[in-house]
Amino acid sequence: MPIDEQPSEDVLRRLVEEVKERGEDAVVVEATPETADAWRRAGFSERARILEAPVAALEHRLGSQREPSFGSIHVQTDDAVVRGVRQFVPRMPGNSQGSVVSPPRNGWVAVYDELADREPEMLRRLARELSDRMGAVVLLIGVEEGQVVRFVLLERGRVMDEYLSVPEHHGELPPGDVIALSANPTVVARLTGADPGEVRRVIRTAKRVEDLPPAPELVREVAAVLGIGGADHGYAAAGRIPGALEVPRG
């Protein structure tokens, strides 16, 4: 039976417990096309869309002391962003404690969410929902596990470009996937107005985290090239943005 859940920490813990109770040493899932990429990023290997990962590896991932992640979503419109956040966030699993929507900055409205900082896959999901339903250009940008910078550019719900500063940070990838996680200067320029030369110079990838500036520094550099403000923090600091609107959860 295909699984249509995202690989949140709660889902991974449940699967690990179920597999260990059966005395098995690998978690195997049959992912739907909509969730398969997220399961791959969680450490599963693709076997014709049947994904698996060793229990020991998942336990290490769940038990390791990782640096926190944070991110934000930037919408190229000021039309009904708050309404969209109020509509979509409560539907996401994980019980978000609240969201913050900034006033427009350089033509972009930023969205920060407590759950999206804890679960980067939920950040991606919310970005896709906002882009799809609003028909807007949306940029997701953040730091994962304190180590790597990721951004995703969407247009009308479709991923147009994706960047990960260390493409194989979360696991080995086919060469084509590594190339696909390098920023495309032409696409980035069209959707954000960034200078293609600056995109090539600043938004670069490497094989190791140590070969790039520290992630908090790099995310500021990347955001500056893209013309985005407020990308160097997540939900915790968003309430201090002048004019920001808090969207609490019950």
Secondary structure by P-SEA (a helix, b strand, c coil): ccccccccaaaaaaaaaaaaaacccbbbbbcccccaaaaaaacccccccbbbbbaaaaaaaaaccccbbbbbbbbccccaaaaaaacccccccccccbbbbbcccccbbbbbbaaaaacaaaaaaaaaaaaaaaccbbbbbbcccccbbbbbbbccccccbbbbccccccccccaaaaaaacccaaaaaaaccccaaaaaacccccccccccccaaaaaaaaaaaacccccccccccccccccccccccc
